[in-house]
Amino acid sequence: MMCKGIAPNVITYTSLILGVCKLGEWKEATRLLNEMVSKNIFPNVCTFNVLVDTLCKEGMVGEAEGMVEMMIERDIQPDTVTYNSLMDGYSLRGEMSKARKVFKLMLSKGSMVNVVSYNTLINGYCKHKMTDKAMTLLQEMSRKGLVPNTVTYNTLVDGCCKVGKLGDAQKLFSEVQACGQLPNVQTYAILLDGLCLCIAEKIESARELFCGLSSRGLQPDVRTYTIMINGLCIGGRTSEAEKLLTEMEEKGCPPNDCTYNIIIRGFINNNETVRVTGLIQQMVEKGFSADAWTTELIVELLGKDKVDPALLPLMQKENYELNLPQLKLNRSSDHPNKH
């Protein structure tokens, strides 16, 4: 730019600072800030917002507070974006009282609070299992004429599921549809996960919810399929889980490494080891590997002669760091034992 006689301005520097912040190069961002000031190019609210947001995401909330103080000293008033970032920073650190203090400051300044502000504080409360306070904020939004969006409901549904309040989660799921905010695939995935990780009797409810996706014009993604497969395995419905694995491939949603690890563990935990070798073979052919948890289970099965000895060279081919020479495999039968 400068070679062509074009001088950088505040927008140029803000864009550069944003770029290096996204790369995590905080020292370079500081250098650019000092450089622009030395050239009498003074940062504006957008520049400071980039810095405050980055500092908060890095857990450096004290430094972010310093940035906000610097803004005020320079007669640059923090805006909604500034305070939302600061709230998020406190929430990430679990300092919810400080996050709430920032929120109250915004309320005192008039119309600074928006849906993102509420979503930020709701997310903080939900992450720290304070769902009652999060639900109170949802009611407060309506009173202030703000319309909760899909992010609001997804956060609350997830929060309720995480603390075992499935009834509240399902009620919110119904509420989001009643108020015209259509659930997205993520909403379904969150509720499915809650239902699937609960007691087995909830699996049928999860299955119905999953089947309802297509009627809403939504296509399950790999995460949604994987969650449902996990739920079916937890419920002992491994044959259905395997059918779903085939179905997702046929519908153009190929399983990933997480999907394969989930279904392999599901079969092992249900003592259905006959299919394990075939599933591992599929996983390896697709370029995926067993994670630490799955590998540990497979090693245990090898040691107890519960899987096909043909799995041994397959595991060696994948260069798993296992203590395989100590395993004594029973080769007297062509099939593994059934338990």
C-alpha positions as CSV (number, residue, x, y, z in Angstrom):
1,M,0.0,0.0,0.0
2,M,2.6,2.5,1.1
3,C,4.8,1.8,-2.0
4,K,1.9,2.9,-4.1
5,G,1.4,6.0,-2.1
6,I,-1.7,4.8,-0.2
7,A,-1.4,5.5,3.5
8,P,-3.0,2.9,5.9
9,N,-5.9,4.2,8.0
10,V,-7.8,3.1,11.0
11,I,-9.8,0.6,9.0
12,T,-6.6,-0.9,7.5
13,Y,-5.0,-1.4,11.0
14,T,-8.2,-2.7,12.5
15,S,-8.5,-5.3,9.8
16,L,-4.8,-6.3,10.3
17,I,-5.3,-6.5,14.0
18,L,-8.4,-8.7,13.6
19,G,-6.4,-11.0,11.3
20,V,-3.5,-11.5,13.6
21,C,-5.9,-11.9,16.6
22,K,-7.6,-14.7,14.8
23,L,-4.3,-16.4,14.4
24,G,-3.6,-16.0,18.1
25,E,-0.7,-13.7,17.5
26,W,-1.4,-11.3,20.4
27,K,2.1,-9.8,20.4
28,E,1.8,-8.8,16.8
29,A,-1.6,-7.3,17.5
30,T,0.0,-5.2,20.3
31,R,2.8,-4.1,17.9
32,L,0.3,-3.0,15.3
33,L,-1.7,-1.1,17.9
34,N,1.4,0.8,19.0
35,E,2.5,1.4,15.4
36,M,-0.8,2.9,14.4
37,V,-0.8,5.2,17.5
38,S,2.8,6.3,16.7
39,K,1.6,7.3,13.2
40,N,-1.2,9.4,14.7
41,I,-3.8,6.9,13.6
42,F,-6.0,6.4,16.6
43,P,-8.0,3.2,17.3
44,N,-11.8,3.5,17.2
45,V,-14.4,1.5,19.0
46,C,-14.1,-1.3,16.4
47,T,-10.4,-1.6,16.9
48,F,-10.8,-1.8,20.7
49,N,-13.7,-4.3,20.3
50,V,-11.4,-6.7,18.4
51,L,-8.8,-6.4,21.2
52,V,-11.3,-6.8,24.0
53,D,-12.9,-9.8,22.4
54,T,-9.6,-11.5,21.8
55,L,-8.3,-10.9,25.3
56,C,-11.5,-12.3,26.8
57,K,-11.4,-15.4,24.7
58,E,-7.8,-15.9,25.8
59,G,-8.9,-15.7,29.4
60,M,-7.1,-12.4,29.9
61,V,-10.2,-10.5,31.3
62,G,-8.1,-8.2,33.5
63,E,-6.3,-7.0,30.4
64,A,-9.6,-6.6,28.6
65,E,-10.8,-4.4,31.5
66,G,-7.7,-2.3,31.0
67,M,-8.6,-1.9,27.3
68,V,-12.1,-0.7,28.2
69,E,-10.7,1.8,30.7
70,M,-8.3,3.0,28.0
71,M,-11.3,3.5,25.6
72,I,-13.1,5.6,28.2
73,E,-10.0,7.7,28.9
74,R,-9.8,8.4,25.1
75,D,-13.5,9.4,25.1
76,I,-14.4,6.3,23.1
77,Q,-17.6,4.9,24.6
78,P,-17.8,1.1,24.9
79,D,-20.8,-0.2,22.9
80,T,-22.9,-3.3,23.1
81,V,-20.3,-5.4,21.4
82,T,-17.6,-4.3,23.9
83,Y,-19.8,-5.3,26.9
84,N,-21.0,-8.5,25.4
85,S,-17.4,-9.6,24.9
86,L,-16.6,-8.6,28.5
87,M,-19.6,-10.6,29.8
88,D,-18.5,-13.6,27.7
89,G,-15.0,-13.3,29.2
90,Y,-16.2,-13.4,32.7
91,S,-18.6,-16.3,31.9
92,L,-15.7,-18.4,30.5
93,R,-13.9,-17.9,33.8
94,G,-17.0,-18.8,35.8
95,E,-17.2,-15.3,37.3
96,M,-20.9,-15.0,36.8
97,S,-21.4,-12.3,39.4
98,K,-19.1,-10.1,37.4
99,A,-20.8,-11.0,34.2
100,R,-24.1,-10.1,35.7
101,K,-22.6,-6.8,36.9
102,V,-21.7,-5.9,33.3
103,F,-25.2,-6.8,32.2
104,K,-26.7,-4.5,34.8
105,L,-24.4,-1.7,33.7
106,M,-25.7,-2.2,30.2
107,L,-29.3,-2.1,31.4
108,S,-28.6,1.2,33.3
109,K,-27.4,2.8,30.0
110,G,-30.7,2.3,28.3
111,S,-31.1,0.3,25.1
112,M,-27.6,-1.3,25.0
113,V,-28.9,-4.8,25.8
114,N,-29.8,-6.9,22.7
115,V,-30.6,-10.6,22.1
116,V,-26.9,-11.4,21.9
117,S,-26.4,-9.9,25.3
118,Y,-29.1,-12.1,26.8
119,N,-27.7,-15.2,24.9
120,T,-24.2,-14.5,26.3
121,L,-25.4,-14.4,29.9
122,I,-27.7,-17.3,29.4
123,N,-24.9,-19.4,28.0
124,G,-22.7,-18.5,31.0
125,Y,-25.4,-19.6,33.4
126,C,-26.0,-22.8,31.5
127,K,-22.4,-23.7,31.3
128,H,-22.1,-23.4,35.0
129,K,-25.3,-25.4,35.7
130,M,-27.3,-22.4,36.9
131,T,-30.3,-23.1,34.6
132,D,-32.9,-21.5,36.9
133,K,-31.2,-18.1,36.5
134,A,-30.9,-18.8,32.7
135,M,-34.7,-19.5,32.5
136,T,-35.4,-16.3,34.5
137,L,-33.5,-14.4,31.8
138,L,-35.6,-16.0,29.1
139,Q,-38.8,-14.7,30.8
140,E,-37.1,-11.3,31.2
141,M,-36.4,-11.1,27.5
142,S,-40.1,-11.4,26.6
143,R,-41.0,-8.7,29.1
144,K,-38.5,-6.3,27.4
145,G,-39.9,-7.0,24.0
146,L,-36.9,-9.0,22.8
147,V,-37.6,-12.2,20.8
148,P,-35.5,-15.2,21.8
149,N,-33.8,-16.8,18.7
150,T,-32.7,-20.4,17.9
151,V,-29.4,-19.8,19.7
152,T,-31.3,-18.8,22.9
153,Y,-33.4,-22.0,22.8
154,N,-30.5,-24.3,21.8
155,T,-28.4,-23.0,24.7
156,L,-31.3,-23.5,27.2
157,V,-32.2,-26.9,25.9
158,D,-28.6,-28.0,26.2
159,G,-28.3,-26.5,29.7
160,C,-31.4,-28.3,30.9
161,C,-30.2,-31.6,29.3
162,K,-26.8,-31.3,31.0
163,V,-28.4,-31.1,34.4
164,G,-30.9,-33.8,33.8
165,K,-33.9,-31.6,33.4
166,L,-35.3,-33.4,30.4
167,G,-38.8,-32.4,31.0
168,D,-37.8,-28.7,30.9
169,A,-35.8,-29.3,27.8
170,Q,-38.7,-31.0,26.0
171,K,-41.0,-28.1,27.1
172,L,-38.6,-25.6,25.6
173,F,-38.4,-27.6,22.4
174,S,-42.2,-27.4,22.1
175,E,-42.1,-23.7,23.0
176,V,-39.6,-22.8,20.3
177,Q,-42.0,-24.3,17.7
178,A,-45.0,-22.6,19.2
179,C,-43.4,-19.2,19.0
180,G,-42.5,-19.6,15.3
181,Q,-38.8,-20.2,15.9
182,L,-38.2,-23.4,13.9
183,P,-35.7,-25.8,15.6
184,N,-32.6,-26.5,13.5
185,V,-30.6,-29.7,13.2
186,Q,-28.5,-28.6,16.2
187,T,-31.6,-28.2,18.3
188,Y,-32.6,-31.8,17.5
189,A,-29.0,-33.0,18.1
190,I,-28.9,-31.4,21.6
191,L,-32.2,-32.9,22.7
192,L,-31.4,-36.3,21.2
193,D,-28.2,-36.3,23.1
194,G,-30.0,-35.6,26.3
195,L,-32.6,-38.3,25.7
196,C,-30.0,-40.9,24.5
197,L,-27.7,-40.4,27.5
198,C,-30.6,-40.8,29.9
199,I,-32.3,-44.1,31.0
200,A,-33.1,-46.6,28.3
201,E,-36.8,-45.9,28.4
202,K,-36.1,-42.5,26.8
203,I,-34.5,-44.1,23.7
204,E,-37.9,-44.5,22.0
205,S,-38.7,-40.8,22.5
206,A,-35.3,-40.1,21.0
207,R,-36.0,-42.4,18.0
208,E,-39.4,-40.6,17.4
209,L,-37.6,-37.2,17.6
210,F,-34.9,-38.4,15.1
211,C,-37.5,-39.7,12.7
212,G,-39.4,-36.3,12.9
213,L,-36.4,-34.5,11.4
214,S,-37.3,-35.3,7.8
215,S,-41.0,-34.2,8.3
216,R,-39.6,-30.8,9.2
217,G,-37.5,-30.7,6.1
218,L,-34.3,-31.1,8.0
219,Q,-31.5,-33.6,7.0
220,P,-29.7,-35.2,9.9
221,D,-26.0,-34.4,9.9
222,V,-23.1,-36.7,11.0
223,R,-23.4,-35.5,14.6
224,T,-27.1,-36.2,14.8
225,Y,-26.7,-39.7,13.3
226,T,-23.8,-40.4,15.7
227,I,-25.8,-39.3,18.7
228,M,-28.7,-41.5,17.7
229,I,-26.4,-44.5,17.1
230,N,-25.0,-44.0,20.5
231,G,-28.4,-43.9,22.1
232,L,-29.5,-47.1,20.3
233,C,-26.3,-48.8,21.6
234,I,-27.0,-47.6,25.1
235,G,-30.5,-49.0,24.8
236,G,-29.1,-52.4,23.6
237,R,-30.6,-51.9,20.1
238,T,-27.3,-52.6,18.3
239,S,-29.0,-54.0,15.1
240,E,-30.9,-50.8,14.7
241,A,-27.6,-48.8,15.3
242,E,-25.9,-50.8,12.5
243,K,-28.8,-50.2,10.1
244,L,-28.6,-46.5,10.9
245,L,-24.8,-46.6,10.1
246,T,-25.7,-48.0,6.7
247,E,-28.5,-45.6,6.2
248,M,-26.4,-42.5,6.8
249,E,-23.9,-43.6,4.2
250,E,-26.7,-44.3,1.7
251,K,-28.2,-40.8,2.3
252,G,-24.9,-39.0,1.5
253,C,-23.8,-38.5,5.1
254,P,-20.7,-40.6,5.6
255,P,-19.8,-41.6,9.1
256,N,-16.7,-40.1,10.7
257,D,-14.1,-41.5,13.2
258,C,-16.4,-40.6,16.1
259,T,-19.3,-42.5,14.6
260,Y,-17.2,-45.7,14.2
261,N,-15.7,-45.4,17.7
262,I,-19.1,-45.0,19.2
263,I,-20.7,-48.0,17.4
264,I,-17.7,-50.2,18.0
265,R,-17.8,-49.4,21.7
266,G,-21.5,-50.0,21.7
267,F,-21.2,-53.5,20.3
268,I,-18.4,-54.3,22.7
269,N,-20.4,-53.0,25.7
270,N,-23.4,-55.1,24.6
271,N,-21.1,-58.2,24.4
272,E,-21.8,-58.5,20.7
273,T,-18.2,-59.0,19.6
274,V,-18.9,-60.9,16.3
275,R,-19.4,-57.7,14.3
276,V,-16.5,-55.8,16.0
277,T,-13.9,-57.0,13.6
278,G,-16.0,-56.1,10.5
279,L,-16.6,-52.6,11.9
280,I,-13.0,-52.1,12.7
281,Q,-12.1,-53.2,9.1
282,Q,-14.6,-50.6,7.7
283,M,-13.1,-47.9,9.9
284,V,-9.6,-48.7,8.9
285,E,-10.5,-48.8,5.2
286,K,-12.0,-45.3,5.5
287,G,-8.8,-44.0,7.0
288,F,-10.0,-43.7,10.6
289,S,-8.4,-45.0,13.8
290,A,-9.6,-46.2,17.1
291,D,-9.4,-43.6,19.9
292,A,-7.8,-44.4,23.3
293,W,-11.0,-45.6,24.9
294,T,-12.0,-47.9,22.0
295,T,-8.4,-49.2,21.8
296,E,-8.4,-50.1,25.5
297,L,-11.6,-52.1,25.1
298,I,-10.2,-54.0,22.0
299,V,-7.0,-54.8,23.8
300,E,-9.0,-56.3,26.7
301,L,-11.1,-58.4,24.3
302,L,-7.9,-59.6,22.5
303,G,-6.5,-60.7,25.9
304,K,-9.7,-62.6,26.8
305,D,-10.0,-64.3,23.3
306,K,-13.4,-62.6,22.7
307,V,-12.7,-61.3,19.2
308,D,-11.4,-62.9,16.0
309,P,-7.6,-63.4,16.2
310,A,-7.6,-61.9,12.6
311,L,-8.0,-58.6,14.4
312,L,-4.4,-58.9,15.6
313,P,-2.6,-58.2,12.2
314,L,-5.2,-55.5,11.5
315,M,-4.3,-53.7,14.7
316,Q,-0.6,-54.2,14.0
317,K,-1.1,-52.7,10.5
318,E,-2.5,-49.6,12.1
319,N,0.6,-49.3,14.3
320,Y,-1.3,-49.2,17.6
321,E,1.1,-49.0,20.5
322,L,-0.3,-52.1,22.2
323,N,1.5,-54.8,24.2
324,L,0.4,-57.3,21.6
325,P,3.2,-60.0,22.0
326,Q,1.9,-60.8,25.5
327,L,-1.6,-61.6,24.2
328,K,-2.3,-65.3,23.9
329,L,-5.0,-65.7,21.3
330,N,-7.1,-68.8,21.0
331,R,-6.9,-70.0,17.4
332,S,-8.8,-73.2,17.9
333,S,-12.0,-71.8,16.5
334,D,-12.8,-69.7,13.5
335,H,-15.3,-67.6,15.5
336,P,-15.0,-65.6,18.6
337,N,-16.8,-66.6,21.8
338,K,-20.3,-65.3,22.3
339,H,-21.2,-63.8,25.6
